[in-house]
């Protein structure tokens, strides 16, 4: 067995030697010019491939991405609300950050209580409903109101009777049929009845009845003397409700709370270390502590009041800011952040924050060239406040740039990039 293995190894060695000899003889028979031509052909293909890469061709024959042109006509600029400005110097406010809370303005808070006690008959408005001044909130059935109306009707009838009696006694006195004493007595009764009627009418007014409602009582138009109407005292939204059908409400029960939230207060906390920098009239930017959503915007206002005393527990003062809230984004109870302008600094180039955009991690400003085309220009920013930012590098004074709604250009630029991307 061992002898057979040795023979096999010798045969394999001879076969390898013959193969190598055959390859050498074959190479010797090929002319050198053919080998050189093959080498030149490979070099030429390599150079062509290299040139193709330099000209922007990919290996699969497609051209690489080119920057899309940004052109907008005057009509398109107006349609997309794109505003242009000239780069120039400006003022950057040094700001101090404070925190605070949104509250309902006390003078815009209305507590609705019934003027008389009664049982709730029907409820028309509920928690969260918006109401106008005079809207019917609920109706009550009140025995106290019925007594007041009955008293007024009786006083009015007695006054009419006293007026008739006075006229008769006056005529008799003038005719010398009766003595002056009887005429004076009739005048006295008429005066007393007039006072009682007036007092009864004022009681109804104090309860909340209008002049029209009081006259309806006299004309018997108000057949249900117990019906009491609870109405909204002002425009606003119902933020509290304590009136259910069948519930007994006393004249000291608060049935509804209505808040006018078209304008709210922000109470800012000013600690002792910050008090030297805060004063009444300073400009303030209010934003939510958790950042603004797409639908939210920072509100600009001024400090309208600064507390003259400090809180004994926190050793802080309150700074009040009044802000408009027509869209309702500032809800009472919301925690907010405030940037208070405490000092002004001059800067060579200042642009609004709305002009800055971020593309591939770089801060850019869209610059307009003389031919009208726009180009994203990388910039380096410096100091900033709640409205403006300083440009240290990348934008020169006098250059035309997009100051408002620059996002429209960014969207157009990205749309072009996606539309002309590589296809595999």
C-alpha positions as CSV (number, residue, x, y, z in Angstrom):
1,X,0.0,0.0,0.0
2,X,2.8,2.4,0.9
3,X,4.5,1.7,-2.5
4,X,1.3,2.6,-4.4
5,X,1.1,6.0,-2.7
6,X,4.7,6.8,-3.7
7,X,3.9,6.0,-7.3
8,X,0.9,8.3,-7.3
9,X,3.0,11.2,-5.9
10,X,5.6,10.8,-8.7
11,X,2.9,10.9,-11.4
12,X,1.4,14.2,-9.9
13,X,4.8,15.8,-9.9
14,X,5.5,14.9,-13.6
15,X,2.0,16.2,-14.6
16,X,2.7,19.6,-13.0
17,X,6.1,19.9,-14.7
18,X,4.6,19.1,-18.1
19,X,1.9,21.8,-17.6
20,X,4.3,24.5,-16.7
21,X,6.5,23.6,-19.7
22,X,3.5,23.8,-22.0
23,X,2.5,27.3,-20.8
24,X,6.0,28.6,-21.3
25,X,6.2,27.3,-24.9
26,X,2.7,28.9,-25.6
27,X,3.8,32.3,-24.3
28,X,7.0,32.2,-26.3
29,X,5.0,31.6,-29.5
30,X,2.8,34.8,-29.0
31,X,4.3,37.9,-30.7
32,X,5.3,40.8,-28.3
33,X,3.2,43.3,-30.3
34,X,0.0,41.4,-29.3
35,X,0.8,41.5,-25.6
36,X,1.6,45.2,-25.9
37,X,-1.7,45.9,-27.7
38,X,-3.6,44.1,-24.9
39,X,-1.9,46.2,-22.3
40,X,-2.6,49.4,-24.2
41,X,-6.3,48.4,-24.5
42,X,-6.6,47.9,-20.7
43,X,-4.9,51.2,-20.0
44,X,-7.3,53.0,-22.5
45,X,-10.3,51.5,-20.8
46,X,-9.0,52.6,-17.4
47,X,-8.4,56.1,-18.6
48,X,-11.9,56.3,-20.2
49,X,-13.4,55.0,-17.0
50,X,-11.5,57.7,-15.0
51,X,-12.6,60.5,-17.4
52,X,-16.2,59.3,-17.1
53,X,-16.0,59.6,-13.3
54,X,-14.5,63.1,-13.6
55,X,-17.4,64.2,-15.9
56,X,-20.0,63.2,-13.4
57,X,-20.9,59.7,-14.9
58,X,-21.6,56.9,-12.5
59,X,-20.5,53.3,-13.2
60,X,-24.0,52.4,-14.4
61,X,-24.1,55.1,-17.0
62,X,-26.3,57.7,-15.2
63,X,-25.3,61.3,-14.4
64,X,-24.8,62.3,-10.8
65,X,-27.1,64.8,-9.1
66,X,-26.8,68.5,-10.0
67,X,-28.1,71.4,-7.8
68,X,-31.5,72.4,-9.0
69,X,-32.0,76.1,-9.9
70,X,-34.1,78.3,-7.7
71,X,-36.1,80.7,-9.7
72,X,-39.2,82.6,-8.6
73,X,-41.2,85.2,-10.5
74,X,-42.6,88.2,-8.8
75,X,-46.0,86.6,-8.8
76,X,-44.7,83.5,-7.2
77,X,-42.9,85.5,-4.5
78,X,-46.2,87.2,-3.7
79,X,-48.1,83.9,-3.8
80,X,-45.8,82.2,-1.4
81,X,-45.5,85.4,0.8
82,X,-41.7,85.4,0.3
83,X,-40.2,88.7,1.5
84,X,-36.8,90.0,0.5
85,X,-34.6,92.4,2.5
86,X,-31.2,94.0,2.3
87,X,-28.6,92.9,4.8
88,X,-27.8,95.7,7.2
89,X,-26.7,96.5,10.7
90,X,-29.1,96.3,13.7
91,X,-29.6,95.9,17.4
92,X,-29.5,92.6,19.3
93,X,-31.2,92.5,22.6
94,X,-29.5,90.9,25.5
95,X,-32.2,88.9,27.2
96,X,-32.9,87.4,30.6
97,X,-34.8,84.1,30.9
98,X,-37.7,83.9,33.3
99,X,-40.5,81.4,33.9
100,X,-44.2,82.0,34.7
101,X,-47.8,80.8,34.4
102,X,-50.8,81.9,32.4
103,X,-53.8,83.0,34.5
104,X,-57.2,84.4,33.8
105,X,-57.3,88.2,34.1
106,X,-59.3,88.8,37.3
107,X,-61.3,91.6,35.8
108,X,-62.4,89.2,33.0
109,X,-63.6,86.5,35.4
110,X,-67.4,86.5,36.1
111,X,-69.2,84.4,38.8
112,X,-72.8,83.9,38.1
113,X,-75.1,83.5,41.1
114,X,-78.9,83.5,41.2
115,X,-80.4,86.6,42.8
116,X,-83.2,84.5,44.4
117,X,-83.3,80.9,45.7
118,X,-85.0,78.3,43.6
119,X,-85.0,74.9,42.0
120,X,-83.2,74.4,38.7
121,X,-85.9,73.8,36.0
122,X,-83.8,73.5,32.8
123,X,-80.1,73.9,31.9
124,X,-79.2,75.4,28.5
125,X,-75.4,75.9,28.7
126,X,-72.7,73.5,29.9
127,X,-69.0,73.4,30.8
128,X,-66.8,74.6,27.9
129,X,-69.6,76.4,26.0
130,X,-68.9,79.8,24.6
131,X,-71.5,82.4,25.5
132,X,-72.5,85.9,24.6
133,X,-73.6,88.6,27.1
134,X,-77.3,88.0,27.8
135,X,-77.4,84.3,26.7
136,X,-79.8,82.1,28.7
137,X,-77.8,79.8,31.0
138,X,-80.6,78.1,33.0
139,X,-84.1,78.6,34.4
140,X,-85.2,78.3,38.0
141,X,-88.6,78.0,39.7
142,X,-88.5,80.4,42.6
143,X,-91.2,81.0,45.2
144,X,-89.2,84.1,46.4
145,X,-89.5,85.6,42.9
146,X,-93.2,84.9,42.7
147,X,-93.7,86.8,46.0
148,X,-91.7,89.7,44.7
149,X,-93.7,89.9,41.5
150,X,-97.0,89.6,43.4
151,X,-96.0,92.4,45.7
152,X,-95.2,94.6,42.7
153,X,-98.5,93.9,41.0
154,X,-100.4,94.7,44.2
155,X,-98.4,97.9,44.7
156,X,-99.2,99.0,41.2
157,X,-102.9,98.3,41.6
158,X,-103.0,100.3,44.9
159,X,-101.2,103.2,43.3
160,X,-103.7,103.3,40.5
161,X,-106.6,103.3,43.0
162,X,-104.9,106.0,45.0
163,X,-104.4,108.2,41.9
164,X,-108.1,107.8,41.1
165,X,-109.2,108.7,44.6
166,X,-106.8,111.7,44.7
167,X,-108.3,113.1,41.4
168,X,-111.8,112.7,42.8
169,X,-111.0,114.5,46.1
170,X,-109.2,117.2,44.2
171,X,-112.2,117.9,42.0
172,X,-114.5,117.9,45.0
173,X,-112.3,120.2,46.9
174,X,-112.2,122.7,44.0
175,X,-115.9,122.5,43.9
176,X,-116.0,123.2,47.7
177,X,-117.9,120.0,48.3
178,X,-115.4,118.5,50.6
179,X,-113.0,119.9,53.1
180,X,-109.3,120.5,52.5
181,X,-108.5,117.9,55.1
182,X,-109.9,115.1,53.0
183,X,-108.1,116.2,49.9
184,X,-104.8,116.3,51.8
185,X,-105.4,112.8,53.2
186,X,-105.9,111.5,49.7
187,X,-102.6,113.0,48.6
188,X,-100.9,111.4,51.5
189,X,-102.3,107.9,50.6
190,X,-101.3,108.4,46.9
191,X,-97.7,109.3,47.9
192,X,-97.4,106.3,50.1
193,X,-98.7,104.0,47.3
194,X,-96.2,105.5,44.9
195,X,-93.3,104.8,47.2
196,X,-94.4,101.2,47.7
197,X,-94.7,100.6,44.0
198,X,-91.3,102.1,43.3
199,X,-89.8,99.9,46.0
200,X,-91.4,96.8,44.6
201,X,-90.1,97.6,41.1
202,X,-86.6,98.2,42.4
203,X,-86.7,94.8,44.1
204,X,-87.5,93.2,40.8
205,X,-84.6,95.1,39.2
206,X,-82.3,94.0,41.9
207,X,-83.3,90.4,41.3
208,X,-82.3,90.8,37.7
209,X,-85.5,91.5,35.8
210,X,-85.2,94.0,32.9
211,X,-87.7,96.8,32.4
212,X,-89.3,94.8,29.6
213,X,-89.8,91.9,32.0
214,X,-91.3,94.1,34.7
215,X,-93.8,95.6,32.3
216,X,-94.7,92.0,31.1
217,X,-95.6,91.2,34.7
218,X,-98.0,94.1,34.7
219,X,-99.6,93.1,31.4
220,X,-100.1,89.6,32.7
221,X,-97.8,88.4,29.9
222,X,-95.7,86.8,32.5
223,X,-98.1,84.1,33.6
224,X,-95.5,82.0,35.4
225,X,-94.5,84.3,38.3
226,X,-92.0,81.7,39.6
227,X,-89.9,81.6,36.4
228,X,-86.4,83.0,37.0
229,X,-83.9,83.3,34.1
230,X,-80.2,82.9,34.7
231,X,-78.3,84.8,32.0
232,X,-74.6,85.4,31.1
233,X,-73.3,88.7,32.3
234,X,-70.5,88.9,29.6
235,X,-68.9,87.2,26.6
236,X,-66.7,84.3,27.4
237,X,-66.4,80.6,28.0
238,X,-67.9,78.6,30.8
239,X,-65.0,77.2,32.9
240,X,-67.1,76.1,35.9
241,X,-70.7,74.8,36.3
242,X,-72.6,73.9,39.4
243,X,-76.2,73.7,38.2
244,X,-78.0,70.5,37.6
245,X,-81.7,70.0,36.8
246,X,-83.7,69.6,40.0
247,X,-80.9,71.1,42.2
248,X,-81.8,73.7,44.7
249,X,-79.7,76.9,44.3
250,X,-79.5,79.5,47.0
251,X,-78.8,83.1,46.4
252,X,-75.2,82.6,47.6
253,X,-74.5,79.6,45.3
254,X,-72.1,80.1,42.4
255,X,-73.8,78.3,39.6
256,X,-71.5,79.3,36.7
257,X,-68.1,80.8,36.2
258,X,-67.4,82.5,32.9
259,X,-64.0,83.7,31.7
260,X,-63.2,86.1,28.9
261,X,-60.0,84.5,27.6
262,X,-59.5,86.9,24.6
263,X,-56.8,88.5,26.8
264,X,-54.9,86.8,29.6
265,X,-52.2,87.5,32.2
266,X,-48.8,85.9,32.6
267,X,-47.3,86.1,36.1
268,X,-43.5,85.8,35.8
269,X,-41.4,84.8,38.8
270,X,-38.5,87.2,39.4
271,X,-36.0,86.1,41.9
272,X,-34.0,88.4,44.1
273,X,-30.8,88.1,42.0
274,X,-32.7,89.2,38.8
275,X,-34.6,92.1,40.3
276,X,-32.0,94.7,39.4
277,X,-32.4,93.9,35.7
278,X,-36.2,93.9,35.6
279,X,-38.4,97.0,35.3
280,X,-41.8,98.0,34.1
281,X,-42.1,98.6,30.3
282,X,-39.4,96.1,29.2
283,X,-40.2,94.1,26.1
284,X,-40.9,90.4,26.6
285,X,-41.3,87.3,24.4
286,X,-43.6,84.6,25.8
287,X,-43.3,81.0,24.6
288,X,-44.3,77.6,26.0
289,X,-41.8,75.8,28.2
290,X,-42.0,72.7,26.0
291,X,-41.4,74.5,22.7
292,X,-43.8,75.9,20.1
293,X,-45.9,73.7,17.8
294,X,-46.4,74.5,14.1
295,X,-49.6,76.4,15.0
296,X,-48.1,78.3,17.9
297,X,-46.2,81.6,17.9
298,X,-44.3,83.5,20.5
299,X,-46.3,86.4,21.9
300,X,-44.7,89.8,22.2
301,X,-45.7,92.2,25.0
302,X,-44.3,94.3,27.8
303,X,-44.1,94.1,31.6
304,X,-47.1,96.1,32.8
305,X,-46.6,95.7,36.6
306,X,-43.8,94.6,38.9
307,X,-44.7,93.6,42.5
308,X,-43.3,96.1,45.1
309,X,-43.0,93.3,47.7
310,X,-41.4,89.8,47.7
311,X,-43.1,86.6,48.6
312,X,-42.1,85.6,52.1
313,X,-41.6,81.9,51.2
314,X,-39.9,82.1,47.8
315,X,-38.3,85.6,48.1
316,X,-39.4,86.4,44.6
317,X,-41.5,89.1,43.0
318,X,-44.2,88.9,40.3
319,X,-43.9,90.6,37.0
320,X,-47.2,90.8,35.1
321,X,-47.4,90.6,31.3
322,X,-50.8,91.0,29.5
323,X,-51.0,89.1,26.2
324,X,-53.7,88.9,23.5
325,X,-55.2,85.4,23.2
326,X,-57.7,85.7,20.4
327,X,-56.9,82.2,19.0
328,X,-57.0,80.7,22.5
329,X,-53.5,79.1,22.4
330,X,-52.6,80.5,25.9
331,X,-54.6,78.5,28.3
332,X,-54.8,79.5,32.0
333,X,-52.6,77.1,34.0
334,X,-50.0,76.8,31.2
335,X,-46.3,77.1,32.3
336,X,-44.4,79.4,30.0
337,X,-40.9,80.8,29.4
338,X,-40.1,84.5,28.9
339,X,-37.2,86.3,27.3
340,X,-36.9,89.8,28.8
341,X,-34.9,92.4,26.8
342,X,-32.6,94.0,29.4
343,X,-29.8,95.5,27.2
344,X,-29.2,96.4,23.5
345,X,-26.0,95.6,21.5
346,X,-25.1,96.9,18.0
347,X,-24.2,94.3,15.3
348,X,-22.9,94.8,11.7
349,X,-25.3,92.4,10.0
350,X,-28.6,91.4,11.6
351,X,-31.4,89.2,10.1
352,X,-34.7,88.0,11.5
353,X,-34.7,84.5,12.9
354,X,-37.3,83.5,10.3
355,X,-34.6,83.9,7.5
356,X,-32.5,81.0,8.9
357,X,-32.9,77.5,7.6
358,X,-31.0,74.3,8.2
359,X,-29.9,72.0,5.3
360,X,-27.8,68.9,5.9
361,X,-26.8,70.3,9.4
362,X,-25.6,73.6,8.0
363,X,-27.3,77.0,8.9
364,X,-28.1,78.8,5.6
365,X,-29.7,82.0,4.3
366,X,-31.2,82.2,0.8
367,X,-29.4,84.9,-1.1
368,X,-30.7,86.4,-4.3
369,X,-28.2,87.1,-7.1
370,X,-28.4,90.0,-9.7
371,X,-30.0,87.6,-12.3
372,X,-32.8,86.9,-9.8
373,X,-31.8,83.3,-8.9
374,X,-31.7,82.2,-5.3
375,X,-28.8,80.3,-3.7
376,X,-28.5,78.8,-0.2
377,X,-25.6,80.5,1.5
378,X,-24.0,79.0,4.6
379,X,-23.7,81.5,7.4
380,X,-22.1,81.7,10.8
381,X,-24.4,83.2,13.5
382,X,-23.5,85.1,16.7
383,X,-25.7,86.7,19.3
384,X,-29.4,86.5,19.0
385,X,-32.6,87.5,20.8
386,X,-36.2,86.6,20.5
387,X,-36.5,88.3,17.1
388,X,-33.1,88.7,15.4
389,X,-29.8,87.1,15.0
390,X,-26.3,88.4,14.3
391,X,-24.5,87.1,11.1
392,X,-20.8,86.9,11.7
393,X,-19.8,85.3,8.4
394,X,-21.5,84.4,5.1
395,X,-23.7,87.5,4.5
396,X,-22.4,91.0,3.7
397,X,-24.2,94.3,4.2
398,X,-26.3,95.2,1.1
399,X,-26.9,91.7,-0.1
400,X,-30.5,90.7,-0.9
401,X,-31.8,87.8,1.1
402,X,-35.1,86.1,1.9
403,X,-36.3,87.4,5.3
404,X,-39.7,85.8,5.5
405,X,-41.0,82.4,4.5
406,X,-37.6,81.0,3.5
407,X,-39.0,77.6,4.2
408,X,-40.8,77.7,0.8
409,X,-37.4,77.9,-1.0
410,X,-36.0,75.1,1.2
411,X,-39.0,72.9,0.2
412,X,-38.5,73.7,-3.5
413,X,-34.8,72.9,-3.2
414,X,-35.4,69.6,-1.5
415,X,-38.1,68.8,-4.0
416,X,-35.6,69.3,-6.8
417,X,-33.1,67.1,-5.1
418,X,-35.5,64.2,-4.7
419,X,-36.8,64.6,-8.2
420,X,-33.3,64.4,-9.8
421,X,-31.9,61.7,-7.5
422,X,-30.0,58.5,-8.7
423,X,-32.0,55.7,-10.1
424,X,-30.7,52.1,-9.6
